[in-house]
Amino acid sequence: MVSKMKEEKDISHIALIPDGNRRWAKEKGFLPWIGHQAGAKAFEKILNKWAEVKVPYVTFWGGSVDNLTKRPKMEVDFLFKAYDGHFKRILKDKRIHENRVRINVLGLWEKILPLETQRTIKRAIEETKNNDQYFLTFLLAYDGTSEMISCCQKIVQLAEEKGTTVTEGLIKENLLTKDLPPVDLVIRTGCKKDPHLSAGFMMWDTAYSQLYFTDTLFPEFTIEEFKEAVNNYLNRERRLGK
């Protein structure tokens, strides 16, 4: 169904905000980090079927700065271990190379994550850097407000050193997401009754994005609902300000 509909309308970039891991754990009577573990498994199941949907760019928000600095130490330590294990599994996954998936990670992860986890992530980036069919970006220790402040600081410095005219292109060139296309669809789980974005999430790249909110908590979010979100998008009319 997706491939037939793509003849009428294209989708190239999906951003996924995986909300609800801790609420899922609480409902089940588990500790919060068990929810993160279940969420990681849910994402890996989606990743295994990603090529079927044929969306070249997927961006996954794996943790904000606040998530990794303000939550209880035991929970944060578990998240660090979960990231390390996830990227190690990516390195061993033959489908990543068969489908030519390039891995990238954006955010302040090099300042916040443990050195061992940083090394694992850098290996995943390095070993997939020549892949050119699918592009999987993780946002770790990321928030859009910090990204935009950093962008403005870079442009101010450029203006002081060389003099410059601020354009849309110049802003994009100085964002963390400079190599990513605009986001067509933002999917946020676990919040249909309270639909919202957070922390200026990819504020420049989502200026014309369509939004899909679901009550499904992320550990229960399946590839079937992922495809449903894509089909929902493909059936919408995008005016793009016109």
C-alpha positions as CSV (number, residue, x, y, z in Angstrom):
1,M,0.0,0.0,0.0
2,V,2.8,2.4,0.8
3,S,4.6,1.9,-2.5
4,K,1.4,2.5,-4.5
5,M,0.7,5.7,-2.6
6,K,4.2,7.0,-3.0
7,E,3.5,7.3,-6.7
8,E,1.2,10.2,-5.8
9,K,3.2,11.7,-3.0
10,D,6.7,11.3,-1.6
11,I,8.1,11.1,1.9
12,S,11.8,11.3,2.5
13,H,12.4,12.2,6.1
14,I,10.6,11.0,9.3
15,A,11.6,12.2,12.8
16,L,10.5,9.9,15.6
17,I,10.0,11.1,19.2
18,P,9.7,7.9,21.3
19,D,7.6,9.0,24.3
20,G,6.2,6.7,27.0
21,N,9.0,4.3,28.1
22,R,8.7,5.3,31.7
23,R,4.9,5.4,31.8
24,W,4.9,1.9,30.2
25,A,7.2,0.7,33.0
26,K,5.1,2.3,35.7
27,E,1.9,0.7,34.3
28,K,3.6,-2.7,34.4
29,G,5.0,-2.2,37.8
30,F,8.6,-2.1,36.5
31,L,11.5,0.2,37.3
32,P,11.9,3.1,34.8
33,W,14.9,1.7,33.0
34,I,13.0,-1.4,32.1
35,G,10.8,0.8,30.0
36,H,13.9,2.2,28.2
37,Q,15.0,-1.4,27.6
38,A,11.6,-2.2,26.1
39,G,11.7,1.0,24.1
40,A,15.1,0.0,22.6
41,K,13.8,-3.4,21.6
42,A,10.7,-1.7,20.0
43,F,12.9,0.6,17.9
44,E,15.2,-2.3,16.8
45,K,12.1,-4.1,15.5
46,I,11.1,-1.1,13.5
47,L,14.7,-0.7,12.2
48,N,14.6,-4.3,11.1
49,K,11.6,-3.5,8.8
50,W,12.6,0.0,7.9
51,A,13.6,-0.8,4.3
52,E,10.1,-2.0,3.6
53,V,8.8,1.5,4.1
54,K,11.4,3.0,1.8
55,V,11.8,6.3,3.6
56,P,15.5,7.2,3.1
57,Y,15.9,9.4,6.2
58,V,14.8,8.5,9.8
59,T,15.8,10.6,12.7
60,F,15.3,9.2,16.2
61,W,15.4,11.3,19.4
62,G,17.2,9.1,21.8
63,G,17.5,11.5,24.7
64,S,17.4,15.2,25.5
65,V,20.0,17.0,27.5
66,D,17.6,17.1,30.5
67,N,17.0,13.3,30.1
68,L,20.7,12.6,30.5
69,T,21.6,15.2,33.2
70,K,18.5,15.6,35.4
71,R,17.1,12.2,35.9
72,P,18.2,9.8,38.7
73,K,21.7,8.5,38.3
74,M,20.7,4.8,38.1
75,E,18.3,5.6,35.3
76,V,20.9,7.7,33.4
77,D,23.6,5.0,33.8
78,F,21.2,2.4,32.4
79,L,20.5,4.7,29.4
80,F,24.2,4.9,28.8
81,K,24.5,1.1,28.8
82,A,21.5,0.8,26.6
83,Y,23.1,3.2,24.0
84,D,26.3,1.3,24.1
85,G,24.5,-2.1,23.6
86,H,22.3,-0.7,20.8
87,F,25.2,0.7,18.8
88,K,27.2,-2.5,19.3
89,R,24.2,-4.5,17.9
90,I,24.1,-2.1,14.9
91,L,27.8,-2.8,14.2
92,K,27.0,-6.5,14.1
93,D,23.8,-6.2,12.0
94,K,24.5,-7.3,8.5
95,R,21.3,-5.6,7.3
96,I,22.8,-2.2,8.1
97,H,25.5,-2.8,5.4
98,E,23.2,-4.8,3.1
99,N,20.8,-1.9,3.0
100,R,23.6,0.7,3.0
101,V,22.5,2.5,6.1
102,R,24.6,5.4,7.2
103,I,24.6,6.1,11.0
104,N,25.1,9.6,12.4
105,V,24.7,11.0,15.9
106,L,24.0,14.6,16.7
107,G,23.9,16.5,20.0
108,L,26.2,17.0,23.0
109,W,26.8,13.2,23.4
110,E,30.6,13.7,23.2
111,K,30.4,15.9,26.3
112,I,27.9,13.8,28.3
113,L,28.2,10.1,27.4
114,P,30.9,7.8,28.9
115,L,34.1,7.4,26.9
116,E,33.4,3.7,26.2
117,T,30.0,4.5,24.7
118,Q,31.4,7.4,22.7
119,R,34.0,5.0,21.2
120,T,31.2,2.5,20.2
121,I,29.2,5.3,18.6
122,K,32.2,6.6,16.7
123,R,32.9,3.1,15.4
124,A,29.3,2.9,14.1
125,I,29.6,6.3,12.4
126,E,33.0,5.4,10.9
127,E,32.1,2.0,9.6
128,T,28.9,3.2,7.9
129,K,30.2,6.6,6.6
130,N,30.3,5.4,3.0
131,N,26.8,3.9,3.0
132,D,24.4,6.0,0.8
133,Q,21.0,4.5,0.6
134,Y,19.4,5.0,4.0
135,F,20.3,7.6,6.7
136,L,19.7,6.9,10.3
137,T,20.4,9.8,12.6
138,F,20.2,9.6,16.4
139,L,19.7,12.7,18.5
140,L,21.5,12.1,21.8
141,A,21.9,14.8,24.5
142,Y,20.0,17.0,22.0
143,D,17.5,19.8,22.3
144,G,16.5,22.2,19.5
145,T,16.8,25.3,21.6
146,S,20.5,24.7,22.3
147,E,21.0,23.8,18.6
148,M,19.5,27.2,17.5
149,I,21.5,29.1,20.1
150,S,24.7,27.5,18.8
151,C,23.7,28.3,15.3
152,C,23.2,31.9,16.1
153,Q,26.6,32.1,17.9
154,K,28.4,30.7,14.9
155,I,26.7,33.2,12.6
156,V,27.6,36.1,14.9
157,Q,31.2,34.9,14.8
158,L,31.2,34.7,11.0
159,A,29.7,38.2,10.9
160,E,32.5,39.6,13.1
161,E,35.3,37.8,11.2
162,K,34.1,38.2,7.6
163,G,30.9,40.1,7.5
164,T,27.9,38.1,6.2
165,T,24.3,38.3,5.2
166,V,21.9,36.1,7.2
167,T,20.0,33.8,4.8
168,E,18.0,30.6,5.1
169,G,20.9,28.8,3.6
170,L,23.4,30.2,6.1
171,I,21.2,29.2,9.0
172,K,20.9,25.7,7.7
173,E,24.7,25.4,7.1
174,N,25.3,26.2,10.8
175,L,22.8,23.7,12.3
176,L,23.7,20.3,13.7
177,T,21.3,19.0,11.1
178,K,22.9,20.7,8.2
179,D,23.2,17.5,6.2
180,L,19.6,16.4,6.7
181,P,16.6,17.4,4.5
182,P,13.5,19.0,6.0
183,V,11.4,16.7,8.1
184,D,8.2,15.6,6.3
185,L,6.6,13.9,9.2
186,V,7.1,14.0,13.0
187,I,5.8,10.9,14.8
188,R,5.4,11.3,18.6
189,T,4.2,8.3,20.6
190,G,2.3,8.2,23.9
191,C,0.7,11.7,23.7
192,K,-2.4,11.8,21.5
193,K,-4.4,13.3,24.4
194,D,-1.6,15.8,25.0
195,P,-0.1,16.5,21.6
196,H,3.0,18.6,21.8
197,L,6.6,18.9,20.8
198,S,9.5,19.5,23.3
199,A,12.6,21.7,23.7
200,G,12.3,23.3,20.3
201,F,12.7,19.9,18.6
202,M,14.4,20.4,15.2
203,M,12.6,23.7,15.0
204,W,14.2,24.8,11.7
205,D,13.7,21.4,10.0
206,T,10.1,20.9,11.1
207,A,8.8,24.3,10.0
208,Y,6.5,22.6,7.4
209,S,6.3,19.1,9.0
210,Q,3.1,17.2,9.3
211,L,2.5,15.8,12.8
212,Y,1.3,12.3,13.9
213,F,0.4,11.7,17.6
214,T,-0.6,8.4,19.0
215,D,-1.5,7.2,22.5
216,T,0.6,4.1,22.0
217,L,3.5,4.1,24.5
218,F,6.7,3.6,22.6
219,P,7.5,0.1,23.9
220,E,4.3,-1.0,22.2
221,F,4.8,1.0,19.0
222,T,5.1,-1.4,16.1
223,I,6.3,-1.4,12.5
224,E,2.6,-1.7,11.6
225,E,1.7,1.5,13.3
226,F,4.8,3.1,11.9
227,K,3.5,2.2,8.4
228,E,0.0,3.5,9.4
229,A,1.6,6.8,10.3
230,V,3.3,6.9,6.9
231,N,0.0,6.1,5.1
232,N,-1.8,8.7,7.1
233,Y,0.8,11.3,5.9
234,L,0.5,10.2,2.3
235,N,-3.2,10.7,2.4
236,R,-3.0,14.3,3.7
237,E,-2.9,17.4,1.6
238,R,0.2,19.5,2.3
239,R,-0.3,23.2,1.5
240,L,3.2,24.3,2.6
241,G,1.9,27.8,3.4
242,K,0.1,28.2,0.1
